[in-house]
Amino acid sequence: MILKSIDNSLEKYLLLENGILYLVAESSKKIDYKKPSSRLFSYVQEKLPTSDIKRYSKPMDLSNLQVFTFLVINKGLNPVTCQLEISPDGKEWGTFGELEINIFPDEKQVFVPQYFLRYARIKFKSKNLGFHSMITVWFQGQF
């Protein structure tokens, strides 16, 4: 190991170690390595009843979020069918290849869109005619 001062101080020096030359600069300034705080947005819709016709969760505006996820929990006694929908304006909705997922009683399913449009929601209905259930939809995003 060979040390060579650059400006006759120990704040900047060259270090030669195992044939590799390193520039080492030490700062008198204290650096605070706190983890950056993140802002979390969380919204839950509980006890949403399913039926034989399609119903929808509240549309969520994704425009200011960096990451986001829906979680659907089947809290009822019968299976439900759910699918993620996205929209550019909150009026024109589409699934754009998102899969329709069956969620059985006491099961959970995460939904994350494969494409970005400003709004997203969960479309849901009873899997079997006349056999209704109850779901909870969580939405969480990080600014």
C-alpha positions in Angstrom: 0.0 0.0 0.0 1.4 3.4 -1.1 -0.1 6.7 0.0 0.6 9.9 -1.9 -0.9 13.2 -0.7 -2.3 15.4 -3.5 -2.4 18.8 -1.7 -0.1 18.1 1.3 -3.1 17.2 3.5 -4.8 14.0 4.4 -8.1 15.1 2.9 -7.2 14.0 -0.6 -4.7 11.3 -1.5 -3.9 8.6 -4.0 -3.8 5.0 -2.8 -2.1 2.3 -4.7 -3.2 -1.1 -3.6 -2.7 -4.4 -5.5 -1.9 -2.6 -8.7 -5.1 -0.5 -8.5 -4.9 3.3 -8.1 -7.7 4.9 -6.0 -8.4 8.6 -5.4 -9.5 9.0 -1.8 -11.2 12.2 -0.7 -12.3 12.7 2.8 -14.8 15.4 3.7 -15.0 17.3 6.9 -18.8 17.7 6.2 -20.9 15.2 8.1 -23.2 13.2 5.7 -26.5 12.1 7.1 -27.6 8.8 5.5 -31.2 8.8 6.6 -33.6 6.7 4.5 -35.7 9.1 2.4 -39.2 9.3 3.7 -41.9 7.9 1.4 -45.5 9.1 1.3 -48.0 6.3 1.4 -51.6 6.6 0.1 -53.9 3.9 1.3 -57.6 3.4 0.7 -59.9 0.5 1.6 -63.4 -0.4 0.6 -64.9 -3.0 2.9 -68.0 -5.2 2.7 -68.5 -4.7 -1.1 -71.3 -7.2 -2.0 -71.0 -9.2 -5.2 -73.9 -10.0 -7.4 -74.7 -11.7 -10.7 -74.0 -8.4 -12.6 -70.7 -6.6 -12.8 -69.8 -4.1 -10.1 -66.8 -1.9 -9.6 -64.6 -0.6 -6.9 -64.0 3.2 -6.6 -61.7 4.4 -9.4 -58.2 5.4 -8.2 -56.2 8.2 -9.8 -52.7 6.9 -10.4 -51.2 10.0 -12.0 -49.2 11.1 -9.0 -48.1 7.7 -7.8 -44.8 5.9 -8.5 -46.0 2.5 -7.5 -49.4 1.1 -6.6 -51.2 -2.2 -6.0 -54.7 -3.4 -5.4 -55.4 -6.3 -3.0 -58.8 -8.1 -3.1 -59.8 -10.3 -0.2 -62.8 -12.6 -0.5 -64.5 -12.3 2.9 -67.6 -14.2 1.9 -68.7 -17.8 1.6 -68.7 -18.0 -2.3 -66.1 -17.5 -5.0 -65.9 -14.2 -6.9 -64.5 -13.2 -10.2 -62.3 -10.1 -10.4 -60.5 -8.2 -13.1 -58.5 -5.0 -13.2 -59.6 -2.2 -15.5 -57.8 1.0 -16.5 -59.0 4.2 -18.1 -57.4 7.4 -19.4 -60.3 9.7 -18.3 -62.5 7.7 -15.9 -65.1 7.2 -18.6 -63.6 4.8 -21.1 -62.7 1.6 -19.3 -60.9 -1.5 -20.6 -59.1 -4.6 -19.4 -56.3 -4.5 -22.0 -55.4 -8.1 -21.6 -55.6 -8.2 -17.8 -56.7 -11.7 -16.6 -60.0 -12.4 -15.0 -59.2 -14.1 -11.7 -61.4 -16.3 -9.5 -60.9 -15.6 -5.8 -62.2 -18.3 -3.4 -63.5 -17.7 0.2 -60.7 -16.5 2.6 -58.3 -16.0 -0.3 -56.4 -12.9 -1.4 -55.3 -11.7 -4.8 -52.9 -8.8 -5.8 -53.6 -6.8 -9.0 -51.1 -4.5 -10.7 -51.8 -3.2 -14.2 -49.4 -4.1 -16.9 -50.0 -0.8 -18.7 -50.3 2.7 -17.3 -53.4 4.9 -17.7 -54.5 7.6 -15.3 -57.3 5.6 -13.5 -57.7 2.0 -12.3 -60.4 0.0 -10.6 -61.5 -3.6 -9.9 -64.4 -5.1 -11.7 -66.1 -7.9 -9.7 -69.1 -10.2 -9.7 -70.2 -13.5 -8.2 -68.6 -16.5 -9.9 -71.7 -18.6 -9.7 -75.2 -17.3 -10.4 -77.2 -16.7 -7.2 -74.2 -17.4 -4.9 -73.0 -14.0 -3.7 -70.1 -13.0 -1.6 -68.5 -10.0 0.1 -65.1 -8.6 -0.8 -62.7 -6.0 0.6 -60.6 -4.0 -1.9 -57.4 -2.4 -0.7 -55.5 0.2 -2.8 -52.1 1.4 -1.8 -49.7 3.7 -3.6 -46.5 5.5 -3.0 -45.7 9.0 -4.1 
